[in-house]
């Protein structure tokens, strides 16, 4: 499954084809004690944006700052969204859906809780992300919506994380691909609202296999 809105190039790794050419993609058990002390570096990912879409998103972020929220900072937004995504993966990992309260809209929360029930034990182990695991976190679309007195900003984000997962005494490279939508209601001004997640989708969550030969 290749993300439709951007192209991902990997270094020594073909993620969505589920193959890894790096010799470090799978590590045998007799090296496991060494890796626990110093895990090998995960492959790098390169994000190649659609130029026109990237420009439009930058313009909308600047428009948001100039018109609705003079305190808005794209850097602070990326930092906060990274922390929010990691927190939700922690909740899924710990299987504590009650802790999703106030992090997502009601409909997004119920949809995610339903999906959590269909994840395997291994997927719940893999999905836990730290900020260091996240290789790519980019806005796919920024929308400023105005309808009468109602003002909303929606930001769709794509997240790709790579990490090492200990499976049957063997380290395998694991991929977590997510898509989220962040929503903020500016109808009463920026001081009376905060960002909330209005969609959280798990696109992929599993281990990658070593390339034969």
C-alpha atoms as an extended CHARMM CRD file, in Angstrom:
* protein
*
       213  EXT
         1         1  UNK       CA              0.0000000000        0.0000000000        0.0000000000  PROA      1               0.0000000000
         2         2  UNK       CA              1.6580000000        3.2010000000       -1.1590000000  PROA      2               0.0000000000
         3         3  UNK       CA              0.3480000000        6.4640000000        0.3440000000  PROA      3               0.0000000000
         4         4  UNK       CA             -1.5010000000        8.2930000000       -2.4230000000  PROA      4               0.0000000000
         5         5  UNK       CA             -0.5660000000       11.8340000000       -1.4070000000  PROA      5               0.0000000000
         6         6  UNK       CA              3.1860000000       11.5460000000       -1.2620000000  PROA      6               0.0000000000
         7         7  UNK       CA              6.1090000000        9.4030000000       -2.3100000000  PROA      7               0.0000000000
         8         8  UNK       CA              8.3690000000        7.7890000000        0.2700000000  PROA      8               0.0000000000
         9         9  UNK       CA             11.8850000000        6.7240000000       -0.6050000000  PROA      9               0.0000000000
        10        10  UNK       CA             13.7480000000        4.5860000000        1.8720000000  PROA      10              0.0000000000
        11        11  UNK       CA             17.4230000000        3.9990000000        2.4090000000  PROA      11              0.0000000000
        12        12  UNK       CA             18.0760000000        0.2670000000        2.2600000000  PROA      12              0.0000000000
        13        13  UNK       CA             14.4200000000       -0.4820000000        2.8130000000  PROA      13              0.0000000000
        14        14  UNK       CA             11.2550000000       -0.9500000000        0.7470000000  PROA      14              0.0000000000
        15        15  UNK       CA              8.5770000000       -0.3780000000        3.3260000000  PROA      15              0.0000000000
        16        16  UNK       CA              5.2530000000       -0.8640000000        1.6210000000  PROA      16              0.0000000000
        17        17  UNK       CA              6.5020000000       -3.8690000000       -0.2910000000  PROA      17              0.0000000000
        18        18  UNK       CA              7.3360000000       -5.3440000000        3.1020000000  PROA      18              0.0000000000
        19        19  UNK       CA             10.9490000000       -6.1030000000        2.1230000000  PROA      19              0.0000000000
        20        20  UNK       CA             14.1480000000       -4.9310000000        3.7330000000  PROA      20              0.0000000000
        21        21  UNK       CA             17.5240000000       -5.1550000000        2.0370000000  PROA      21              0.0000000000
        22        22  UNK       CA             19.5060000000       -3.8860000000        5.0100000000  PROA      22              0.0000000000
        23        23  UNK       CA             21.4650000000       -6.6780000000        6.7700000000  PROA      23              0.0000000000
        24        24  UNK       CA             20.2680000000       -5.1870000000       10.0590000000  PROA      24              0.0000000000
        25        25  UNK       CA             16.6160000000       -5.7410000000        9.1610000000  PROA      25              0.0000000000
        26        26  UNK       CA             16.5040000000       -8.9570000000       11.1510000000  PROA      26              0.0000000000
        27        27  UNK       CA             18.9030000000       -9.8470000000       13.9440000000  PROA      27              0.0000000000
        28        28  UNK       CA             19.2970000000      -13.3080000000       15.4300000000  PROA      28              0.0000000000
        29        29  UNK       CA             18.8920000000      -14.1340000000       19.0780000000  PROA      29              0.0000000000
        30        30  UNK       CA             22.5890000000      -14.5800000000       19.9190000000  PROA      30              0.0000000000
        31        31  UNK       CA             23.1080000000      -10.8790000000       19.1440000000  PROA      31              0.0000000000
        32        32  UNK       CA             20.0050000000       -9.7690000000       21.0260000000  PROA      32              0.0000000000
        33        33  UNK       CA             21.7490000000       -8.9610000000       24.3050000000  PROA      33              0.0000000000
        34        34  UNK       CA             24.1010000000       -6.5980000000       22.4650000000  PROA      34              0.0000000000
        35        35  UNK       CA             21.2760000000       -4.8700000000       20.5830000000  PROA      35              0.0000000000
        36        36  UNK       CA             19.2950000000       -4.2530000000       23.7510000000  PROA      36              0.0000000000
        37        37  UNK       CA             22.2160000000       -2.1730000000       24.9470000000  PROA      37              0.0000000000
        38        38  UNK       CA             22.6960000000       -0.3410000000       21.6450000000  PROA      38              0.0000000000
        39        39  UNK       CA             19.9440000000       -0.9220000000       19.0350000000  PROA      39              0.0000000000
        40        40  UNK       CA             20.9710000000       -0.5430000000       15.3890000000  PROA      40              0.0000000000
        41        41  UNK       CA             19.8390000000        2.5770000000       13.6010000000  PROA      41              0.0000000000
        42        42  UNK       CA             16.5730000000        2.2480000000       11.7140000000  PROA      42              0.0000000000
        43        43  UNK       CA             16.5760000000        3.1430000000        7.9990000000  PROA      43              0.0000000000
        44        44  UNK       CA             15.9920000000        6.7670000000        7.0430000000  PROA      44              0.0000000000
        45        45  UNK       CA             12.9260000000        7.8720000000        5.1220000000  PROA      45              0.0000000000
        46        46  UNK       CA             12.8220000000       10.7150000000        2.6310000000  PROA      46              0.0000000000
        47        47  UNK       CA              9.6380000000       12.7150000000        2.1660000000  PROA      47              0.0000000000
        48        48  UNK       CA              9.0670000000       14.0880000000       -1.3300000000  PROA      48              0.0000000000
        49        49  UNK       CA              6.0500000000       16.4410000000       -1.2550000000  PROA      49              0.0000000000
        50        50  UNK       CA              3.7450000000       17.4570000000       -4.0340000000  PROA      50              0.0000000000
        51        51  UNK       CA              5.0810000000       20.9550000000       -4.5350000000  PROA      51              0.0000000000
        52        52  UNK       CA              1.7980000000       22.7670000000       -5.2070000000  PROA      52              0.0000000000
        53        53  UNK       CA              0.0830000000       21.0850000000       -2.2610000000  PROA      53              0.0000000000
        54        54  UNK       CA              3.0380000000       21.8750000000       -0.0130000000  PROA      54              0.0000000000
        55        55  UNK       CA              2.8740000000       25.5540000000       -1.0340000000  PROA      55              0.0000000000
        56        56  UNK       CA             -0.8950000000       25.6930000000       -0.4710000000  PROA      56              0.0000000000
        57        57  UNK       CA             -0.5390000000       24.2310000000        3.0150000000  PROA      57              0.0000000000
        58        58  UNK       CA              2.2050000000       26.7420000000        3.8930000000  PROA      58              0.0000000000
        59        59  UNK       CA              0.0030000000       29.6030000000        2.6630000000  PROA      59              0.0000000000
        60        60  UNK       CA             -2.9610000000       28.3900000000        4.7210000000  PROA      60              0.0000000000
        61        61  UNK       CA             -0.8400000000       28.1180000000        7.8670000000  PROA      61              0.0000000000
        62        62  UNK       CA              0.3110000000       31.7100000000        7.3070000000  PROA      62              0.0000000000
        63        63  UNK       CA             -3.2820000000       32.7850000000        6.6780000000  PROA      63              0.0000000000
        64        64  UNK       CA             -4.3710000000       31.0750000000        9.8900000000  PROA      64              0.0000000000
        65        65  UNK       CA             -1.7330000000       33.0020000000       11.8410000000  PROA      65              0.0000000000
        66        66  UNK       CA             -2.6050000000       36.3080000000       10.2230000000  PROA      66              0.0000000000
        67        67  UNK       CA             -6.3990000000       36.0910000000       10.5280000000  PROA      67              0.0000000000
        68        68  UNK       CA             -7.5940000000       33.7340000000       13.2590000000  PROA      68              0.0000000000
        69        69  UNK       CA             -4.6560000000       32.9440000000       15.5200000000  PROA      69              0.0000000000
        70        70  UNK       CA             -1.7390000000       35.3700000000       15.8230000000  PROA      70              0.0000000000
        71        71  UNK       CA             -0.0610000000       33.0090000000       18.2940000000  PROA      71              0.0000000000
        72        72  UNK       CA             -0.0600000000       30.0440000000       15.9050000000  PROA      72              0.0000000000
        73        73  UNK       CA              3.3160000000       28.4630000000       15.1650000000  PROA      73              0.0000000000
        74        74  UNK       CA              3.6840000000       25.6080000000       12.7000000000  PROA      74              0.0000000000
        75        75  UNK       CA              6.6840000000       24.3150000000       14.6400000000  PROA      75              0.0000000000
        76        76  UNK       CA              4.7330000000       24.2710000000       17.9060000000  PROA      76              0.0000000000
        77        77  UNK       CA              1.8300000000       22.5590000000       16.1370000000  PROA      77              0.0000000000
        78        78  UNK       CA              4.1100000000       19.8140000000       14.7840000000  PROA      78              0.0000000000
        79        79  UNK       CA              5.6440000000       19.3530000000       18.2420000000  PROA      79              0.0000000000
        80        80  UNK       CA              2.2210000000       19.1210000000       19.8950000000  PROA      80              0.0000000000
        81        81  UNK       CA              0.8000000000       16.7740000000       17.2740000000  PROA      81              0.0000000000
        82        82  UNK       CA              3.8240000000       14.4910000000       17.6700000000  PROA      82              0.0000000000
        83        83  UNK       CA              3.2190000000       14.2740000000       21.4130000000  PROA      83              0.0000000000
        84        84  UNK       CA             -0.5100000000       13.6850000000       20.8960000000  PROA      84              0.0000000000
        85        85  UNK       CA              0.0630000000       10.8660000000       18.4040000000  PROA      85              0.0000000000
        86        86  UNK       CA              2.5950000000        9.1850000000       20.6910000000  PROA      86              0.0000000000
        87        87  UNK       CA              0.1840000000        9.4600000000       23.6250000000  PROA      87              0.0000000000
        88        88  UNK       CA             -2.6200000000        7.7790000000       21.7020000000  PROA      88              0.0000000000
        89        89  UNK       CA             -0.3460000000        4.9470000000       20.5500000000  PROA      89              0.0000000000
        90        90  UNK       CA              0.6030000000        4.4860000000       24.2190000000  PROA      90              0.0000000000
        91        91  UNK       CA             -3.0770000000        4.2100000000       25.1770000000  PROA      91              0.0000000000
        92        92  UNK       CA             -3.6760000000        1.6510000000       22.4140000000  PROA      92              0.0000000000
        93        93  UNK       CA             -0.5590000000       -0.2600000000       23.4900000000  PROA      93              0.0000000000
        94        94  UNK       CA             -1.7430000000       -0.3580000000       27.1140000000  PROA      94              0.0000000000
        95        95  UNK       CA             -5.3050000000       -1.2130000000       26.0100000000  PROA      95              0.0000000000
        96        96  UNK       CA             -6.8430000000        1.5670000000       28.1200000000  PROA      96              0.0000000000
        97        97  UNK       CA             -9.5370000000        3.1480000000       25.9050000000  PROA      97              0.0000000000
        98        98  UNK       CA            -10.9560000000        5.1090000000       28.8460000000  PROA      98              0.0000000000
        99        99  UNK       CA             -7.8560000000        7.3290000000       28.6960000000  PROA      99              0.0000000000
       100       100  UNK       CA             -8.8440000000        8.5700000000       25.2220000000  PROA      100             0.0000000000
       101       101  UNK       CA            -11.3430000000       10.9480000000       26.8260000000  PROA      101             0.0000000000
       102       102  UNK       CA            -10.7810000000       14.6040000000       25.8640000000  PROA      102             0.0000000000
       103       103  UNK       CA             -8.0990000000       13.6580000000       23.3140000000  PROA      103             0.0000000000
       104       104  UNK       CA            -10.4770000000       12.8730000000       20.4660000000  PROA      104             0.0000000000
       105       105  UNK       CA            -13.9370000000       13.9230000000       19.3710000000  PROA      105             0.0000000000
       106       106  UNK       CA            -16.6870000000       11.5150000000       20.4270000000  PROA      106             0.0000000000
       107       107  UNK       CA            -17.1100000000        9.9730000000       16.9690000000  PROA      107             0.0000000000
       108       108  UNK       CA            -13.3360000000        9.5920000000       16.4700000000  PROA      108             0.0000000000
       109       109  UNK       CA            -12.9880000000        8.0350000000       19.9230000000  PROA      109             0.0000000000
       110       110  UNK       CA            -15.7520000000        5.4760000000       19.3490000000  PROA      110             0.0000000000
       111       111  UNK       CA            -14.3490000000        4.5260000000       15.9470000000  PROA      111             0.0000000000
       112       112  UNK       CA            -10.8650000000        4.0450000000       17.3950000000  PROA      112             0.0000000000
       113       113  UNK       CA            -12.1500000000        2.0150000000       20.3550000000  PROA      113             0.0000000000
       114       114  UNK       CA            -13.9500000000       -0.2810000000       17.9170000000  PROA      114             0.0000000000
       115       115  UNK       CA            -10.7780000000       -0.6620000000       15.8730000000  PROA      115             0.0000000000
       116       116  UNK       CA             -8.6820000000       -1.3520000000       18.9790000000  PROA      116             0.0000000000
       117       117  UNK       CA            -10.7820000000       -4.4450000000       19.5930000000  PROA      117             0.0000000000
       118       118  UNK       CA             -9.6620000000       -5.8590000000       16.2400000000  PROA      118             0.0000000000
       119       119  UNK       CA             -5.9240000000       -5.3560000000       16.7390000000  PROA      119             0.0000000000
       120       120  UNK       CA             -3.8280000000       -8.3990000000       17.5470000000  PROA      120             0.0000000000
       121       121  UNK       CA             -1.6120000000       -8.6120000000       20.6010000000  PROA      121             0.0000000000
       122       122  UNK       CA              1.4620000000       -8.1790000000       18.3910000000  PROA      122             0.0000000000
       123       123  UNK       CA              0.0120000000       -5.0880000000       16.7100000000  PROA      123             0.0000000000
       124       124  UNK       CA             -0.6900000000       -3.5230000000       20.0980000000  PROA      124             0.0000000000
       125       125  UNK       CA              2.9370000000       -4.1800000000       21.0490000000  PROA      125             0.0000000000
       126       126  UNK       CA              4.2530000000       -2.6710000000       17.8190000000  PROA      126             0.0000000000
       127       127  UNK       CA              2.0640000000        0.4380000000       17.6840000000  PROA      127             0.0000000000
       128       128  UNK       CA              3.6900000000        2.1770000000       20.6550000000  PROA      128             0.0000000000
       129       129  UNK       CA              5.6890000000        5.1020000000       19.2380000000  PROA      129             0.0000000000
       130       130  UNK       CA              8.0870000000        7.5650000000       20.8050000000  PROA      130             0.0000000000
       131       131  UNK       CA              9.0270000000       10.8700000000       19.1250000000  PROA      131             0.0000000000
       132       132  UNK       CA             12.3470000000        9.2410000000       18.1700000000  PROA      132             0.0000000000
       133       133  UNK       CA             10.5170000000        6.4640000000       16.2870000000  PROA      133             0.0000000000
       134       134  UNK       CA              8.6680000000        8.9240000000       14.0360000000  PROA      134             0.0000000000
       135       135  UNK       CA             10.4970000000        9.3690000000       10.7450000000  PROA      135             0.0000000000
       136       136  UNK       CA              7.8720000000       11.4090000000        8.9050000000  PROA      136             0.0000000000
       137       137  UNK       CA              5.0690000000       13.6060000000       10.2510000000  PROA      137             0.0000000000
       138       138  UNK       CA              3.7230000000       15.9690000000        7.6020000000  PROA      138             0.0000000000
       139       139  UNK       CA              0.5190000000       17.9150000000        6.8830000000  PROA      139             0.0000000000
       140       140  UNK       CA             -1.3230000000       16.4580000000        3.8840000000  PROA      140             0.0000000000
       141       141  UNK       CA             -4.0600000000       19.0700000000        3.8650000000  PROA      141             0.0000000000
       142       142  UNK       CA             -4.8820000000       22.2840000000        5.7330000000  PROA      142             0.0000000000
       143       143  UNK       CA             -8.4530000000       23.5710000000        5.5410000000  PROA      143             0.0000000000
       144       144  UNK       CA             -9.8500000000       26.8330000000        6.9100000000  PROA      144             0.0000000000
       145       145  UNK       CA            -13.6290000000       26.5210000000        7.0400000000  PROA      145             0.0000000000
       146       146  UNK       CA            -16.0120000000       29.4330000000        7.5700000000  PROA      146             0.0000000000
       147       147  UNK       CA            -19.7970000000       29.0590000000        7.6960000000  PROA      147             0.0000000000
       148       148  UNK       CA            -21.5960000000       32.0840000000        9.1390000000  PROA      148             0.0000000000
       149       149  UNK       CA            -20.1480000000       32.6390000000       12.5950000000  PROA      149             0.0000000000
       150       150  UNK       CA            -18.5140000000       29.1920000000       12.6420000000  PROA      150             0.0000000000
       151       151  UNK       CA            -14.7800000000       28.9570000000       11.9990000000  PROA      151             0.0000000000
       152       152  UNK       CA            -12.8290000000       25.7180000000       11.9950000000  PROA      152             0.0000000000
       153       153  UNK       CA             -9.3280000000       24.6670000000       11.0160000000  PROA      153             0.0000000000
       154       154  UNK       CA             -8.6870000000       21.0510000000       10.0050000000  PROA      154             0.0000000000
       155       155  UNK       CA             -5.2210000000       19.6160000000        9.4600000000  PROA      155             0.0000000000
       156       156  UNK       CA             -4.7570000000       16.1020000000        8.0870000000  PROA      156             0.0000000000
       157       157  UNK       CA             -1.4230000000       14.5830000000        9.0670000000  PROA      157             0.0000000000
       158       158  UNK       CA              0.4310000000       11.5070000000        7.7960000000  PROA      158             0.0000000000
       159       159  UNK       CA              2.7900000000        9.7680000000       10.2150000000  PROA      159             0.0000000000
       160       160  UNK       CA              5.3500000000        7.0490000000        9.4840000000  PROA      160             0.0000000000
       161       161  UNK       CA              7.2670000000        5.3990000000       12.2830000000  PROA      161             0.0000000000
       162       162  UNK       CA             10.0280000000        2.7700000000       12.2150000000  PROA      162             0.0000000000
       163       163  UNK       CA             11.1870000000        0.8200000000       15.2360000000  PROA      163             0.0000000000
       164       164  UNK       CA             12.7550000000       -2.4700000000       16.2570000000  PROA      164             0.0000000000
       165       165  UNK       CA             10.3890000000       -5.1420000000       17.5660000000  PROA      165             0.0000000000
       166       166  UNK       CA             11.5040000000       -8.2140000000       19.4810000000  PROA      166             0.0000000000
       167       167  UNK       CA              9.5510000000      -11.0990000000       17.9570000000  PROA      167             0.0000000000
       168       168  UNK       CA             10.3010000000      -14.6460000000       19.1240000000  PROA      168             0.0000000000
       169       169  UNK       CA             13.7730000000      -13.6780000000       20.3470000000  PROA      169             0.0000000000
       170       170  UNK       CA             14.5820000000      -11.9840000000       17.0540000000  PROA      170             0.0000000000
       171       171  UNK       CA             14.5860000000       -8.2780000000       16.2370000000  PROA      171             0.0000000000
       172       172  UNK       CA             12.5250000000       -7.2670000000       13.2210000000  PROA      172             0.0000000000
       173       173  UNK       CA             11.9850000000       -3.8560000000       11.7380000000  PROA      173             0.0000000000
       174       174  UNK       CA              8.4000000000       -2.7020000000       12.3240000000  PROA      174             0.0000000000
       175       175  UNK       CA              6.4120000000       -0.0820000000       10.4460000000  PROA      175             0.0000000000
       176       176  UNK       CA              3.5860000000        2.0210000000       11.8740000000  PROA      176             0.0000000000
       177       177  UNK       CA              1.6860000000        4.2140000000        9.3920000000  PROA      177             0.0000000000
       178       178  UNK       CA             -1.0190000000        6.5230000000       10.7280000000  PROA      178             0.0000000000
       179       179  UNK       CA             -3.2690000000        9.2810000000        9.4500000000  PROA      179             0.0000000000
       180       180  UNK       CA             -4.8420000000       11.8070000000       11.8030000000  PROA      180             0.0000000000
       181       181  UNK       CA             -7.0200000000       14.8690000000       11.5180000000  PROA      181             0.0000000000
       182       182  UNK       CA             -6.5840000000       17.7070000000       13.9900000000  PROA      182             0.0000000000
       183       183  UNK       CA             -9.5210000000       20.0640000000       14.4930000000  PROA      183             0.0000000000
       184       184  UNK       CA             -9.7530000000       23.4480000000       16.2040000000  PROA      184             0.0000000000
       185       185  UNK       CA            -12.8550000000       25.5770000000       16.6420000000  PROA      185             0.0000000000
       186       186  UNK       CA            -12.0210000000       29.2650000000       16.2120000000  PROA      186             0.0000000000
       187       187  UNK       CA            -15.6260000000       30.4610000000       16.3920000000  PROA      187             0.0000000000
       188       188  UNK       CA            -15.0000000000       32.1480000000       19.7790000000  PROA      188             0.0000000000
       189       189  UNK       CA            -11.3870000000       33.1030000000       19.0980000000  PROA      189             0.0000000000
       190       190  UNK       CA             -8.1430000000       31.2260000000       19.6530000000  PROA      190             0.0000000000
       191       191  UNK       CA             -8.0600000000       31.6970000000       23.4270000000  PROA      191             0.0000000000
       192       192  UNK       CA            -11.2800000000       29.7340000000       23.9860000000  PROA      192             0.0000000000
       193       193  UNK       CA            -10.3720000000       26.5010000000       22.2000000000  PROA      193             0.0000000000
       194       194  UNK       CA             -7.6390000000       23.9740000000       21.6730000000  PROA      194             0.0000000000
       195       195  UNK       CA             -6.7320000000       21.3290000000       19.1170000000  PROA      195             0.0000000000
       196       196  UNK       CA             -8.5050000000       17.9750000000       19.2850000000  PROA      196             0.0000000000
       197       197  UNK       CA             -8.1390000000       14.8790000000       17.1230000000  PROA      197             0.0000000000
       198       198  UNK       CA            -11.2030000000       14.3210000000       14.9430000000  PROA      198             0.0000000000
       199       199  UNK       CA             -9.8860000000       11.2350000000       13.1190000000  PROA      199             0.0000000000
       200       200  UNK       CA             -7.2210000000        8.6460000000       13.9140000000  PROA      200             0.0000000000
       201       201  UNK       CA             -6.6000000000        5.8990000000       11.3690000000  PROA      201             0.0000000000
       202       202  UNK       CA             -4.1270000000        3.0320000000       11.5650000000  PROA      202             0.0000000000
       203       203  UNK       CA             -3.0200000000        2.4390000000        7.9800000000  PROA      203             0.0000000000
       204       204  UNK       CA             -0.3810000000       -0.1650000000        8.7030000000  PROA      204             0.0000000000
       205       205  UNK       CA              1.0920000000       -1.8000000000       11.7670000000  PROA      205             0.0000000000
       206       206  UNK       CA              3.3600000000       -4.8020000000       11.3550000000  PROA      206             0.0000000000
       207       207  UNK       CA              6.8480000000       -6.1870000000       10.9400000000  PROA      207             0.0000000000
       208       208  UNK       CA              8.8340000000       -6.1090000000        7.7340000000  PROA      208             0.0000000000
       209       209  UNK       CA             10.5440000000       -9.2210000000        6.3410000000  PROA      209             0.0000000000
       210       210  UNK       CA             14.1050000000       -9.6440000000        5.1780000000  PROA      210             0.0000000000
       211       211  UNK       CA             14.7950000000       -9.6930000000        1.4490000000  PROA      211             0.0000000000
       212       212  UNK       CA             15.6400000000      -13.2470000000        0.3420000000  PROA      212             0.0000000000
       213       213  UNK       CA             19.3260000000      -13.6770000000       -0.3520000000  PROA      213             0.0000000000
